[in-house]
Amino acid sequence: MTQVISDRRDIEFVMHEQLNAESLSKLYDGFADFNKKTIDLVISEARNFAVKELLPASKEGDQEGCQLENGQVTTPAAFKRLFELFNDGEWLAVTEDPEWGGQGMPRTVASAVAEYFNGANYPFMMYPGLTQGAGHLVEHFGTQEQKELYLKNMYTGKWCGTMLLTEPNAGSDVGALTTKATPNGDGTYSIVGEKIFISGGEHDLAENIIHPVLARIEGAPAGTKGISLFLVPKIRVNADGSLGEFNDVVCTGIEHKMGIHGNSTCSLALGSKGNCIGTLLGEENKGMKAMFLMMNAARLLVGYQGFACATAAYMYALDYAKTRIQGKALTEILNPDAEGVPIIQHPDVRRQLMLMKVNVEGMRSLLYFVHYCSDMAKYAPTDEEKAKYQGFVEILTPIAKGYVTDRAFEMCSQGMQVYGGYGFIEEYPMAQLLRDCRITLIYEGTNGIQAMDLLGRKLGLNKGKPIMDLFGEMQKTLAQAKEIETIQGYAVKVEEAVNKLAEVAIHMGQTAMSDKVLAAFANAHPFQDAAGDTVMAWMLLWRATIAARKLETAKKKDQPFYQGIIKSLQFFTETMLPVTLGRFAALMNTSSAAVDIEETMFPS
C-alpha cells in the first residue's frame, strides 16, 4: 500500500493549485516564511508523524479505551508517549500567536495537518484540539493576568483544556443550565453544578486541565441572556503560576461509547464539597457570545474529524479493491478458463470507489476553502474583503460541519461495503472508522441544529449579503468553466443547480417567516443537503476548471490525476446532481406532514 490516510497529491492540488496558499505569505508579515517549500515541508512532517506515530496508536486506543477508578481516568497507554511526542513537535497550537507558544501558521496550511492527524487518530486529537480551543477563549476574552497564567502552558500542552456546556437536563438547550456561580467578594466565584458528555474532562495526559464553564451568576436573567463564562482549573493556579490545591472538580463517570474509545467522555461534579473556585472569563452574562467563538471553531474541527474518517476509509478501500482477488471479470463470466480479478474491476465496486473519490475530493476543497476564508477574513487588504470572507465562513460553517459529516459517515459505510464481510470485522479498519465517525453528526450541535442555523440565521445574515456574495463566487467559476470546451456541458448542469438553489433559498426564507414556519424548519435538513450538494458541485467544477487548463501542458505522469478530477465532476453531475434537483422540487413543496401529524398517530 503506497498511501494511507489521505491522497498527498490531491492535498497539494488544493493547497497550491486551487487556493494558492503561498499567496498568504504576501498578505501578513507573520506568514512571510510560509512559501511553497515551507508549506510542503509542513505537510511532509505532518504526514510522517501521522503515519509513524498517530496511526499505530489508534487501534490500541480503540481496544484499550479509558478507565475510571477513584475519580481518576487512565487513558490508553500509548497515548501518554504520543502526547509527549506531539508536544515536543509543537503541534498543538500551530495557528496560534507565537507570543504564547503557538506557531503562527496560516489556517489554510493547518488544514493539511488537521486532515492527516485526525485521519490517523482523531480520538487522541480531541485532547489537543479542545485544549487549543479553550486557549483560544483565554486569548480572546481573558484578562492579561489570565493570559499570563494559562495561555503558554495550554498552547505548549503542559496543561490541557475542555469546554463545559452540557448538563443532564440542558443538552442542546444550553439556556436551561442550572450550574451556579456565587461571587466570593474577591473577584472569584464559587461554582456548583454538574456537567455531562465532557470530552477529555478528566485524564492523565497533563498535570492540569483548564475548564471553560458556562454557569449562571445568582440573580442573572433566565435563558442564554443570563449565562456567564468562567475559567475553572482542575487544580488551582497560584498567582506565580505554580499549582495549588485540588479545585473540587470530580469525575463521577465516563461514558462507554460506540466509538472514540480513546477519548474520555466524562461526567463532572463541580463544587460537590463547596470548594470549586472559578474566575470570570469575559463579561458577566456574555458567556454564550464568548463560547460561540470556541463552538464555531469546534464545528469546523468536527467537520475535519468526519472528513478525516472518510478520506482514511477511501484510501483503505481503494487499496483493498486493488489487491483483493475475487470473481471473474464481468465480460469473462462465461469463460471457464478466466482467472479471478481484483474487485476494483467489478462495475459496482468501481461505482462505490467513485462515489468515495468524488465526495472526499469535494469535502477536502470545501474545508480547506473555509480555512482559507478564515485567513482572508483576518488579513485581506481591505475591510470590504475581510467582511466578504468572514461572511463565507459564517454561511459555510453549518455545511462544513453538518453536510460534510453526513456525507462522511456515508463514505465510511461505502468503504465497509467495499471490504464486504471483512469490513464488518474489527480486525480490519473500517469498523472503527465507521464507529468513530458517527458521533460527528451529533456533537457540537446536531446536524439538524446546523440545518436550522443555516435556514434560520445564515440565509438572512447581514440582509442576505453573505449568501449573495457566495452566489457571486459560484458565478465566477461558472463563467470560467463555460469557456473550456471539455467541461462546458458539466458547467451548464452545475449552473442549473446553482440557479435552483437561489430560487429555493428565497422560498425557504419566506416560508420560515410565514405561518408555515414549522413546515419550513421540518425541511431545514433536506435544504442543507441540497445546498451542500450545490456547494460540492461548485467545488468540483472549480477543481475541474483548473485541471482542464493544466492538462494542456501537463507532463504525461500528471495527466491521469487531472483527468481523474474531470471524471469526478462528470460523475457528480451525471449521477448525483439529478437527485439534488429532485431535492429542490421536494423543498418547493415544503411538506408539512411531519409537523401536521398528531402525536397520537404515532404508535403508543
Order of alpha helices (4+ residues) and beta strands (2+ residues): alpha-alpha-alpha-beta-beta-alpha-alpha-alpha-beta-beta-beta-beta-beta-beta-beta-beta-beta-beta-alpha-alpha-alpha-alpha-alpha-alpha-alpha-alpha-alpha-alpha-alpha-alpha-alpha
